[in-house]
């Protein structure tokens, strides 16, 4: 594999880590996306404007990139919309039960050496491994 294949993921990971660190240093908040998006559904306090700006940045970043550079990947969704909605609701329920999502635990939590985040990330990984094994053995993947 050529070095260029490693450069984009390395730069992307560094930018995610830098962004999460800056959010913690400047605002004292972790970059837990599910908490930020979930909070938008029920809050109207002082964090509301910050959370709207955060989500807008998440949406505008890729849009700006593809507007400038083009080459947006074409995504074809083959799953049914009801299935996708149920899956999204289950993910939201799971992030509430787990007190966070992969971004909150995996990026911000691990960087803070949080024991709860270590446990959560290990659970995410173990569940993913078991799911892939079951799907492959069952012939669904």
DSSP file (Angstrom, degrees, kcal/mol; ACC not computed):
  #  RESIDUE AA STRUCTURE BP1 BP2  ACC     N-H-->O    O-->H-N    N-H-->O    O-->H-N    TCO  KAPPA ALPHA  PHI   PSI    X-CA   Y-CA   Z-CA
    1    1 A X              0   0    0      0, 0.0     2,-0.1     0, 0.0     5,-0.0   0.000 360.0 360.0 360.0 140.0    0.0    0.0    0.0
    2    2 A X    >>  -     0   0    0      1,-0.1     3,-1.2     3,-0.0     4,-0.5  -0.393 360.0-110.3 -82.0 160.5    1.3    3.5   -0.8
    3    3 A X  H >> S+     0   0    0      1,-0.3     3,-1.4     2,-0.2     4,-1.3   0.812 113.5  67.0 -60.5 -32.2    1.8    6.2    1.7
    4    4 A X  H 3> S+     0   0    0      1,-0.3     4,-1.1     2,-0.2    -1,-0.3   0.825  92.4  61.1 -59.7 -31.4   -1.1    8.2    0.3
    5    5 A X  H <4 S+     0   0    0     -3,-1.2     4,-0.5     1,-0.2    -1,-0.3   0.760 109.9  41.4 -67.4 -24.1   -3.5    5.5    1.5
    6    6 A X  H <X S+     0   0    0     -3,-1.4     4,-2.0    -4,-0.5    -1,-0.2   0.685 101.7  71.0 -93.4 -21.5   -2.4    6.1    5.1
    7    7 A X  H  X S+     0   0    0     -4,-1.3     4,-2.9     2,-0.2     5,-0.2   0.921  95.6  48.3 -66.9 -47.4   -2.2    9.9    4.9
    8    8 A X  H  X S+     0   0    0     -4,-1.1     4,-2.8     2,-0.2     5,-0.2   0.935 114.8  44.2 -63.2 -48.0   -6.0   10.7    4.8
    9    9 A X  H  > S+     0   0    0     -4,-0.5     4,-2.7     2,-0.2     5,-0.2   0.901 115.2  49.9 -63.8 -37.5   -7.0    8.4    7.7
   10   10 A X  H  X S+     0   0    0     -4,-2.0     4,-2.3     2,-0.2    -2,-0.2   0.936 113.9  44.4 -64.2 -46.3   -4.0    9.7    9.7
   11   11 A X  H  X S+     0   0    0     -4,-2.9     4,-2.5     2,-0.2    -2,-0.2   0.910 113.8  51.0 -64.4 -42.4   -4.9   13.3    9.1
   12   12 A X  H  X S+     0   0    0     -4,-2.8     4,-2.3    -5,-0.2    -2,-0.2   0.927 111.3  47.0 -61.4 -45.8   -8.6   12.6    9.7
   13   13 A X  H  X S+     0   0    0     -4,-2.7     4,-2.5     1,-0.2    -1,-0.2   0.902 112.2  50.3 -62.5 -41.3   -7.9   10.9   13.0
   14   14 A X  H  X S+     0   0    0     -4,-2.3     4,-2.6    -5,-0.2    -1,-0.2   0.902 111.0  49.0 -63.9 -40.6   -5.6   13.7   14.1
   15   15 A X  H  X S+     0   0    0     -4,-2.5     4,-2.7     2,-0.2    -2,-0.2   0.890 110.8  50.0 -67.1 -39.0   -8.2   16.3   13.2
   16   16 A X  H  X S+     0   0    0     -4,-2.3     4,-2.5     2,-0.2     5,-0.2   0.941 113.5  46.2 -63.5 -45.9  -10.9   14.5   15.2
   17   17 A X  H  X S+     0   0    0     -4,-2.5     4,-2.2     1,-0.2    -2,-0.2   0.907 113.9  48.1 -62.6 -42.3   -8.6   14.2   18.2
   18   18 A X  H  X S+     0   0    0     -4,-2.6     4,-2.7     2,-0.2    -2,-0.2   0.914 112.0  49.7 -64.1 -43.5   -7.6   17.9   17.9
   19   19 A X  H  X S+     0   0    0     -4,-2.7     4,-2.4     2,-0.2    -2,-0.2   0.922 111.9  47.4 -62.9 -44.4  -11.2   19.0   17.6
   20   20 A X  H  X S+     0   0    0     -4,-2.5     4,-1.9     1,-0.2    -1,-0.2   0.892 113.1  49.5 -64.4 -39.0  -12.3   17.0   20.6
   21   21 A X  H  X S+     0   0    0     -4,-2.2     4,-2.8    -5,-0.2    -2,-0.2   0.914 111.0  48.7 -65.6 -43.2   -9.4   18.3   22.6
   22   22 A X  H  X S+     0   0    0     -4,-2.7     4,-3.1     2,-0.2     5,-0.5   0.893 108.9  53.4 -64.7 -39.5  -10.2   21.9   21.6
   23   23 A X  H  X>S+     0   0    0     -4,-2.4     4,-1.9     1,-0.2     6,-1.2   0.910 113.0  44.3 -61.3 -41.0  -13.9   21.5   22.5
   24   24 A X  H  X5S+     0   0    0     -4,-1.9     4,-1.1     4,-0.2    -2,-0.2   0.921 117.8  43.7 -68.7 -44.1  -12.8   20.2   26.0
   25   25 A X  H  <5S+     0   0    0     -4,-2.8    -2,-0.2     2,-0.2    -3,-0.2   0.913 123.6  33.8 -68.6 -42.7  -10.2   23.0   26.5
   26   26 A X  H  <5S+     0   0    0     -4,-3.1    -3,-0.2    -5,-0.2    -2,-0.2   0.903 136.9  17.6 -82.7 -43.2  -12.3   25.9   25.2
   27   27 A X  H  <5S-     0   0    0     -4,-1.9    -3,-0.2    -5,-0.5    -2,-0.2   0.541  91.3-125.9-109.4  -9.2  -15.8   24.9   26.3
   28   28 A X  S  <<S+     0   0    0     -4,-1.1     2,-0.3    -5,-0.6    -4,-0.2   0.776  70.9 121.4  68.7  25.5  -15.2   22.2   29.0
   29   29 A X        -     0   0    0     -6,-1.2    -1,-0.3    -9,-0.1     2,-0.2  -0.907  60.8-124.5-123.5 148.9  -17.5   19.8   27.1
   30   30 A X        -     0   0    0     -2,-0.3     2,-1.5    -3,-0.1    74,-0.1  -0.573  26.9-115.7 -87.2 156.3  -16.9   16.4   25.6
   31   31 A X        +     0   0    0     -2,-0.2     2,-0.9    72,-0.2    77,-0.2  -0.471  54.1 153.4 -90.3  64.0  -17.6   15.7   22.0
   32   32 A X     >  -     0   0    0     -2,-1.5     4,-2.1     1,-0.2     3,-0.2  -0.820  25.4-168.0 -93.7 101.5  -20.4   13.2   22.6
   33   33 A X  H  > S+     0   0    0     -2,-0.9     4,-3.0     1,-0.2     5,-0.3   0.886  82.9  51.8 -63.0 -42.6  -22.4   13.4   19.4
   34   34 A X  H  > S+     0   0    0      1,-0.2     4,-2.7     2,-0.2    -1,-0.2   0.884 111.3  48.6 -64.0 -36.4  -25.5   11.5   20.7
   35   35 A X  H  > S+     0   0    0      2,-0.2     4,-2.0    -3,-0.2    -1,-0.2   0.891 113.4  46.7 -68.3 -39.0  -25.6   13.6   23.8
   36   36 A X  H  X S+     0   0    0     -4,-2.1     4,-1.1     2,-0.2    -2,-0.2   0.948 117.9  40.8 -67.9 -48.8  -25.4   16.8   21.8
   37   37 A X  H >X S+     0   0    0     -4,-3.0     4,-0.7     1,-0.2     3,-0.5   0.920 116.4  50.3 -66.5 -43.0  -28.0   15.7   19.2
   38   38 A X  H >< S+     0   0    0     -4,-2.7     3,-0.9    -5,-0.3     4,-0.5   0.866 106.2  56.5 -62.3 -36.1  -30.2   14.2   21.9
   39   39 A X  H >X S+     0   0    0     -4,-2.0     4,-1.9     1,-0.2     3,-0.9   0.787  96.2  64.6 -65.9 -27.4  -30.0   17.4   23.9
   40   40 A X  H << S+     0   0    0     -4,-1.1    -1,-0.2    -3,-0.5    -2,-0.2   0.780  94.0  62.3 -65.7 -25.5  -31.4   19.4   21.0
   41   41 A X  T << S+     0   0    0     -3,-0.9    -1,-0.2    -4,-0.7    -2,-0.2   0.742 120.5  17.0 -74.1 -21.8  -34.7   17.5   21.3
   42   42 A X  T <4 S+     0   0    0     -3,-0.9     2,-0.3    -4,-0.5    -2,-0.2   0.522 104.8  84.3-129.6  -5.3  -35.5   18.7   24.8
   43   43 A X     <  +     0   0    0     -4,-1.9     0, 0.0     1,-0.1     0, 0.0  -0.686  26.6 167.0-107.0 155.5  -33.4   21.8   25.7
   44   44 A X        +     0   0    0     -2,-0.3    -1,-0.1    -3,-0.0    -4,-0.1   0.063  51.6 110.4-143.0  23.0  -33.7   25.5   25.1
   45   45 A X  S >  S-     0   0    0      3,-0.0     3,-1.1     1,-0.0     4,-0.5   0.167  90.2 -64.7 -85.8-156.1  -31.1   26.7   27.6
   46   46 A X  T 3> S+     0   0    0      1,-0.3     4,-0.5     2,-0.2     3,-0.3   0.729 129.8  56.8 -69.9 -22.8  -27.7   28.3   27.2
   47   47 A X  H 3> S+     0   0    0      1,-0.2     4,-2.7     2,-0.1    -1,-0.3   0.618  84.6  84.8 -82.0 -12.3  -26.2   25.2   25.5
   48   48 A X  H <> S+     0   0    0     -3,-1.1     4,-2.5     1,-0.2     5,-0.2   0.921  90.0  46.4 -58.6 -48.2  -28.9   25.1   22.7
   49   49 A X  H  > S+     0   0    0     -4,-0.5     4,-2.3    -3,-0.3    -1,-0.2   0.904 113.5  49.6 -61.6 -42.4  -27.0   27.6   20.5
   50   50 A X  H  X S+     0   0    0     -4,-0.5     4,-2.4     1,-0.2    -1,-0.2   0.922 111.9  48.3 -61.3 -44.6  -23.7   25.8   20.9
   51   51 A X  H  X S+     0   0    0     -4,-2.7     4,-2.4     2,-0.2     5,-0.2   0.881 110.5  50.4 -67.6 -38.1  -25.3   22.5   20.1
   52   52 A X  H  X S+     0   0    0     -4,-2.5     4,-2.6    -5,-0.2    -1,-0.2   0.927 112.2  48.1 -62.3 -44.4  -27.1   23.9   17.0
   53   53 A X  H  X S+     0   0    0     -4,-2.3     4,-2.3     2,-0.2    -2,-0.2   0.890 110.8  51.7 -63.8 -39.3  -23.7   25.3   15.8
   54   54 A X  H  X S+     0   0    0     -4,-2.4     4,-1.9     2,-0.2    -2,-0.2   0.945 113.1  43.1 -62.4 -49.5  -22.0   22.0   16.5
   55   55 A X  H  X S+     0   0    0     -4,-2.4     4,-1.8     1,-0.2    -2,-0.2   0.890 112.5  53.6 -65.7 -39.5  -24.5   20.0   14.5
   56   56 A X  H  X S+     0   0    0     -4,-2.6     4,-3.1     1,-0.2     5,-0.2   0.903 108.0  51.1 -61.1 -40.3  -24.5   22.6   11.7
   57   57 A X  H  X S+     0   0    0     -4,-2.3     4,-2.1     1,-0.2    -1,-0.2   0.883 106.7  53.8 -63.6 -38.5  -20.7   22.3   11.5
   58   58 A X  H  X S+     0   0    0     -4,-1.9     4,-0.7     1,-0.2    -1,-0.2   0.874 116.2  39.2 -62.3 -36.4  -20.9   18.5   11.3
   59   59 A X  H  X S+     0   0    0     -4,-1.8     4,-1.2     1,-0.1    -2,-0.2   0.868 117.4  47.4 -81.3 -38.5  -23.3   18.9    8.3
   60   60 A X  H  X S+     0   0    0     -4,-3.1     4,-2.8    -5,-0.2     5,-0.2   0.772  99.2  69.3 -77.5 -25.9  -21.6   21.9    6.6
   61   61 A X  H  X S+     0   0    0     -4,-2.1     4,-2.2    -5,-0.2    -1,-0.2   0.972 107.1  34.9 -57.8 -58.9  -18.0   20.4    6.8
   62   62 A X  H  X S+     0   0    0     -4,-0.7     4,-2.8     1,-0.2     5,-0.3   0.887 116.8  55.7 -64.4 -36.8  -18.6   17.6    4.3
   63   63 A X  H  X S+     0   0    0     -4,-1.2     4,-1.7     1,-0.2    -1,-0.2   0.921 109.7  46.3 -60.7 -43.3  -20.9   19.8    2.2
   64   64 A X  H  X S+     0   0    0     -4,-2.8     4,-2.2     2,-0.2     5,-0.2   0.918 112.1  51.3 -64.1 -44.4  -18.2   22.4    1.9
   65   65 A X  H  X S+     0   0    0     -4,-2.2     4,-3.2    -5,-0.2     5,-0.5   0.945 112.9  43.6 -58.8 -49.8  -15.5   19.9    1.1
   66   66 A X  H  X S+     0   0    0     -4,-2.8     4,-1.2     1,-0.2    -1,-0.2   0.780 111.3  55.2 -71.8 -24.9  -17.6   18.3   -1.7
   67   67 A X  H  < S+     0   0    0     -4,-1.7    -1,-0.2    -5,-0.3    -2,-0.2   0.894 117.2  36.0 -69.6 -40.0  -18.6   21.7   -3.1
   68   68 A X  H  < S+     0   0    0     -4,-2.2    -2,-0.2    -5,-0.1    -3,-0.2   0.932 134.4  22.0 -77.8 -48.1  -15.0   22.7   -3.4
   69   69 A X  H  < S-     0   0    0     -4,-3.2    -3,-0.2    -5,-0.2    -2,-0.2   0.612  88.9-156.4-101.3 -13.8  -13.4   19.5   -4.4
   70   70 A X     <  +     0   0    0     -4,-1.2    -1,-0.2    -5,-0.5    -2,-0.1  -0.333  53.1 111.4  70.3-156.9  -16.2   17.5   -5.9
   71   71 A X        +     0   0    0      1,-0.2     2,-0.3    -4,-0.1    -1,-0.1   0.842  44.0 178.4  58.3  39.0  -16.0   13.7   -6.0
   72   72 A X        -     0   0    0     -6,-0.2    -1,-0.2     1,-0.1     2,-0.1  -0.556  34.4-111.8 -69.8 133.4  -18.8   13.0   -3.4
   73   73 A X        -     0   0    0     -2,-0.3     2,-0.6     1,-0.1    -1,-0.1  -0.398  25.8-123.1 -67.4 142.7  -19.2    9.3   -3.0
   74   74 A X        -     0   0    0     -2,-0.1     2,-0.5    -3,-0.0    -1,-0.1  -0.772  26.7-162.1 -88.3 124.6  -22.5    8.0   -4.3
   75   75 A X        -     0   0    0     -2,-0.6     2,-0.6     2,-0.0    -2,-0.0  -0.926   5.3-166.2-111.1 125.2  -24.4    6.2   -1.5
   76   76 A X        -     0   0    0     -2,-0.5     2,-0.6     0, 0.0    -2,-0.0  -0.948  10.9-149.8-112.8 116.5  -27.2    3.8   -2.5
   77   77 A X        +     0   0    0     -2,-0.6     4,-0.1     1,-0.2    -2,-0.0  -0.756  21.4 171.3 -88.4 119.1  -29.4    2.8    0.4
   78   78 A X        +     0   0    0     -2,-0.6    -1,-0.2     2,-0.1     2,-0.1   0.609  48.9  92.7-103.2 -15.5  -30.8   -0.7   -0.1
   79   79 A X  S    S-     0   0    0      1,-0.1     2,-0.1     2,-0.1    -2,-0.0  -0.388  87.0 -96.7 -76.2 157.8  -32.4   -1.3    3.3
   80   80 A X     >  -     0   0    0      1,-0.1     4,-2.1    -2,-0.1     5,-0.2  -0.457  26.0-125.2 -74.1 147.6  -36.0   -0.4    3.9
   81   81 A X  H  > S+     0   0    0      1,-0.2     4,-2.4     2,-0.2     5,-0.2   0.891 109.9  54.0 -62.4 -41.5  -36.8    2.9    5.5
   82   82 A X  H  > S+     0   0    0      1,-0.2     4,-2.4     2,-0.2    -1,-0.2   0.908 109.4  49.3 -59.5 -39.1  -38.8    1.4    8.3
   83   83 A X  H  > S+     0   0    0      1,-0.2     4,-2.6     2,-0.2    -2,-0.2   0.910 110.9  49.4 -64.7 -41.8  -35.9   -0.8    9.2
   84   84 A X  H  X S+     0   0    0     -4,-2.1     4,-2.5     2,-0.2    -2,-0.2   0.882 110.8  50.2 -64.6 -38.5  -33.5    2.1    9.1
   85   85 A X  H  X S+     0   0    0     -4,-2.4     4,-2.4     2,-0.2    -2,-0.2   0.931 112.0  46.8 -65.7 -45.7  -35.8    4.1   11.4
   86   86 A X  H  X S+     0   0    0     -4,-2.4     4,-2.4     2,-0.2    -2,-0.2   0.918 112.4  50.9 -61.6 -43.0  -36.1    1.3   13.9
   87   87 A X  H  X S+     0   0    0     -4,-2.6     4,-2.3     1,-0.2    -2,-0.2   0.915 110.1  49.6 -61.2 -43.3  -32.3    0.8   13.8
   88   88 A X  H  X S+     0   0    0     -4,-2.5     4,-2.4     1,-0.2    -1,-0.2   0.897 110.7  49.5 -62.5 -41.1  -31.8    4.5   14.5
   89   89 A X  H  X S+     0   0    0     -4,-2.4     4,-2.5     2,-0.2    -1,-0.2   0.890 110.4  50.8 -65.2 -39.0  -34.2    4.4   17.4
   90   90 A X  H  X S+     0   0    0     -4,-2.4     4,-2.7     2,-0.2    -2,-0.2   0.896 109.7  50.0 -65.3 -39.8  -32.4    1.4   18.8
   91   91 A X  H  X S+     0   0    0     -4,-2.3     4,-2.4     2,-0.2    -2,-0.2   0.931 111.1  49.4 -63.0 -44.5  -29.0    3.1   18.5
   92   92 A X  H  X S+     0   0    0     -4,-2.4     4,-1.6     1,-0.2    -2,-0.2   0.908 111.8  48.5 -60.4 -42.3  -30.5    6.2   20.3
   93   93 A X  H  X S+     0   0    0     -4,-2.5     4,-2.4     1,-0.2    -1,-0.2   0.914 111.4  50.8 -62.6 -43.3  -31.9    4.0   23.1
   94   94 A X  H  X S+     0   0    0     -4,-2.7     4,-2.5     1,-0.2    -2,-0.2   0.867 107.2  52.4 -64.4 -37.0  -28.5    2.2   23.4
   95   95 A X  H  <>S+     0   0    0     -4,-2.4     5,-2.7     2,-0.2    -1,-0.2   0.846 110.4  48.9 -69.7 -31.4  -26.6    5.4   23.7
   96   96 A X  H ><5S+     0   0    0     -4,-1.6     3,-0.9     3,-0.2    -2,-0.2   0.914 113.4  46.3 -70.0 -42.3  -28.9    6.6   26.5
   97   97 A X  H 3<5S+     0   0    0     -4,-2.4    -2,-0.2     1,-0.2    -1,-0.2   0.879 116.0  45.6 -66.0 -37.1  -28.5    3.2   28.3
   98   98 A X  T 3<5S-     0   0    0     -4,-2.5    -1,-0.2     2,-0.2    -2,-0.2   0.346 110.0-121.5 -88.9   6.3  -24.7    3.3   27.8
   99   99 A X  T < 5S+     0   0    0     -3,-0.9     2,-0.2    -4,-0.2    -3,-0.2   0.843  81.4   6.3  56.7  36.5  -24.4    7.0   28.9
  100  100 A X  S   <S-     0   0    0     -5,-2.7    -2,-0.2    -6,-0.2     2,-0.2  -0.800  75.0-101.5 147.0 174.4  -22.9    7.9   25.6
  101  101 A X     >  -     0   0    0     -2,-0.2     4,-2.9    -5,-0.0     5,-0.5  -0.475  50.2 -80.1-117.5-173.3  -21.9    6.8   22.1
  102  102 A X  H  >>S+     0   0    0      1,-0.2     4,-1.8     2,-0.2     5,-0.5   0.850 128.1  49.4 -62.6 -34.6  -18.7    5.8   20.4
  103  103 A X  I  >>S+     0   0    0      3,-0.2     5,-1.7     2,-0.2     4,-1.3   0.927 114.5  43.9 -71.5 -42.7  -17.6    9.4   20.0
  104  104 A X  I  4>S+     0   0    0      3,-0.2     5,-2.3     2,-0.2    -2,-0.2   0.946 128.6  26.9 -66.6 -48.3  -18.2   10.4   23.6
  105  105 A X  I  <>S+     0   0    0     -4,-2.9     5,-1.6     3,-0.2    -3,-0.2   0.924 125.9  45.0 -79.5 -46.5  -16.7    7.2   25.1
  106  106 A X  I  <5S+     0   0    0     -4,-1.8    -3,-0.2    -5,-0.5    -2,-0.2   0.814 128.5  19.8 -73.9 -31.8  -14.2    6.3   22.4
  107  107 A X  I  X<S+     0   0    0     -4,-1.3     4,-1.3    -5,-0.5    -3,-0.2   0.868 136.6  25.0-101.5 -61.0  -12.7    9.7   21.7
  108  108 A X  I  ><S+     0   0    0     -5,-1.7     4,-1.3   -77,-0.2    -3,-0.2   0.911 123.9  48.6 -74.9 -42.5  -13.3   12.0   24.6
  109  109 A X  I  4XS+     0   0    0     -5,-2.3     5,-2.5    -6,-0.3     3,-0.2   0.922 112.8  45.8 -67.0 -45.2  -13.7    9.3   27.3
  110  110 A X  H >4<S+     0   0    0     -5,-1.6     3,-1.4     1,-0.2    -1,-0.2   0.879 109.5  56.0 -65.5 -36.5  -10.6    7.3   26.5
  111  111 A X  H 3<5S+     0   0    0     -4,-1.3    -1,-0.2     1,-0.3    -2,-0.2   0.825 109.4  46.9 -64.2 -29.6   -8.6   10.6   26.2
  112  112 A X  T 3<5S-     0   0    0     -4,-1.3    -1,-0.3    -3,-0.2    -2,-0.2   0.395 114.0-121.8 -89.8   3.3   -9.7   11.4   29.8
  113  113 A X  T < 5 +     0   0    0     -3,-1.4     2,-0.4     1,-0.2    -3,-0.2   0.858  45.9 177.8  58.7  38.9   -8.8    7.8   30.9
  114  114 A X     >< -     0   0    0     -5,-2.5     4,-2.1     1,-0.2    -1,-0.2  -0.613  27.8-150.3 -75.3 122.2  -12.4    7.3   32.1
  115  115 A X  H  > S+     0   0    0     -2,-0.4     4,-2.3     1,-0.2     5,-0.2   0.885  98.9  54.2 -59.6 -38.6  -12.9    3.7   33.4
  116  116 A X  H  > S+     0   0    0      1,-0.2     4,-2.3     2,-0.2    -1,-0.2   0.888 108.6  49.2 -62.9 -38.2  -16.6    3.8   32.3
  117  117 A X  H  > S+     0   0    0      2,-0.2     4,-2.9     1,-0.2     5,-0.2   0.881 108.1  53.2 -69.4 -37.7  -15.5    4.7   28.8
  118  118 A X  H  X S+     0   0    0     -4,-2.1     4,-2.2     2,-0.2    -2,-0.2   0.936 112.0  46.0 -60.0 -44.9  -12.9    1.9   28.7
  119  119 A X  H  X S+     0   0    0     -4,-2.3     4,-2.0     2,-0.2    -2,-0.2   0.907 113.4  49.4 -63.4 -42.0  -15.7   -0.5   29.7
  120  120 A X  H  X S+     0   0    0     -4,-2.3     4,-2.7     2,-0.2    -2,-0.2   0.927 111.3  48.1 -64.3 -45.3  -18.0    0.9   27.1
  121  121 A X  H  X S+     0   0    0     -4,-2.9     4,-2.6     1,-0.2     5,-0.2   0.902 111.0  50.9 -65.1 -40.5  -15.5    0.8   24.3
  122  122 A X  H  X S+     0   0    0     -4,-2.2     4,-2.6    -5,-0.2    -1,-0.2   0.894 111.1  49.6 -62.0 -38.2  -14.6   -2.8   25.1
  123  123 A X  H  X S+     0   0    0     -4,-2.0     4,-2.6     2,-0.2     5,-0.2   0.919 110.0  50.5 -65.6 -43.7  -18.4   -3.6   25.0
  124  124 A X  H  X S+     0   0    0     -4,-2.7     4,-2.4     2,-0.2    -2,-0.2   0.943 113.9  44.9 -57.0 -48.8  -18.7   -1.9   21.6
  125  125 A X  H  X S+     0   0    0     -4,-2.6     4,-2.5     2,-0.2    -2,-0.2   0.920 113.6  48.2 -65.3 -45.0  -15.8   -3.9   20.2
  126  126 A X  H  X S+     0   0    0     -4,-2.6     4,-2.4     1,-0.2     5,-0.2   0.916 113.0  48.6 -62.7 -42.6  -16.9   -7.2   21.6
  127  127 A X  H  X S+     0   0    0     -4,-2.6     4,-2.5    -5,-0.2    -1,-0.2   0.900 111.4  50.1 -64.2 -40.6  -20.5   -6.7   20.4
  128  128 A X  H  X S+     0   0    0     -4,-2.4     4,-2.4    -5,-0.2    -2,-0.2   0.910 111.1  48.7 -63.8 -42.5  -19.2   -5.8   16.9
  129  129 A X  H  X S+     0   0    0     -4,-2.5     4,-2.3     2,-0.2    -2,-0.2   0.932 113.6  46.0 -64.1 -45.9  -17.0   -8.8   16.7
  130  130 A X  H  X S+     0   0    0     -4,-2.4     4,-2.7     1,-0.2     5,-0.2   0.903 111.8  52.5 -63.8 -41.1  -19.8  -11.2   17.8
  131  131 A X  H  X S+     0   0    0     -4,-2.5     4,-2.6    -5,-0.2    -2,-0.2   0.925 110.6  46.6 -61.8 -45.2  -22.2   -9.5   15.4
  132  132 A X  H  X S+     0   0    0     -4,-2.4     4,-2.7     2,-0.2     5,-0.2   0.913 112.8  50.0 -64.3 -42.4  -19.9   -9.9   12.4
  133  133 A X  H  X S+     0   0    0     -4,-2.3     4,-2.7     2,-0.2     5,-0.2   0.930 113.1  45.8 -61.9 -44.8  -19.2  -13.6   13.3
  134  134 A X  H  X S+     0   0    0     -4,-2.7     4,-2.1     1,-0.2     6,-0.2   0.916 113.9  49.1 -64.1 -43.2  -22.9  -14.4   13.7
  135  135 A X  H  <>S+     0   0    0     -4,-2.6     5,-2.3    -5,-0.2     6,-1.1   0.901 114.6  44.6 -64.0 -41.1  -23.7  -12.6   10.4
  136  136 A X  H ><5S+     0   0    0     -4,-2.7     3,-0.9     4,-0.2    -2,-0.2   0.921 114.8  47.0 -70.5 -43.6  -20.9  -14.4    8.5
  137  137 A X  H 3<5S+     0   0    0     -4,-2.7    -2,-0.2     1,-0.2    -1,-0.2   0.839 112.9  50.8 -67.4 -31.1  -21.7  -17.8    9.9
  138  138 A X  T 3<5S-     0   0    0     -4,-2.1    -1,-0.2    -5,-0.2    -2,-0.2   0.545 113.1-119.6 -81.9  -7.1  -25.4  -17.3    9.2
  139  139 A X  T < 5S+     0   0    0     -3,-0.9    -3,-0.2    -4,-0.4    -4,-0.1   0.649  82.5 116.4  79.5  15.1  -24.7  -16.3    5.6
  140  140 A X      <       0   0    0     -5,-2.3    -4,-0.2    -6,-0.2    -5,-0.1   0.518 360.0 360.0 -91.9  -6.1  -26.2  -12.8    6.0
  141  141 A X              0   0    0     -6,-1.1    -5,-0.2    -7,-0.1    -1,-0.1   0.355 360.0 360.0-131.0 360.0  -22.9  -11.0    5.4
